[in-house]
């Protein structure tokens, strides 16, 4: 598995793989437009910490 394919997270809403750059702190799903906070378990393993902001309503 190449490094490019590992530097991605899966959207918790629509399950689309979101490619991200190293050390990125936030990522937005291009399909459903939800922004996520990103944590780094290691330099090549990103993890979604949660939504960047809670939905209003």
GIKA-V687367 format. One record per run of one state. SS is the DSSP state (alpha for helix, beta for strand, coil for the rest). FROM is the first residue (numbers start at 1). TO is the last residue. Records with the same first field share a line. If there is no record, write none. Layout:
SS: FROM-TO + FROM-TO
This chain:
coil: 1-2 + 7-7 + 11-16 + 20-25 + 29-34 + 43-44 + 52-57
alpha: 3-6
beta: 8-10 + 17-19 + 26-28 + 35-42 + 45-51
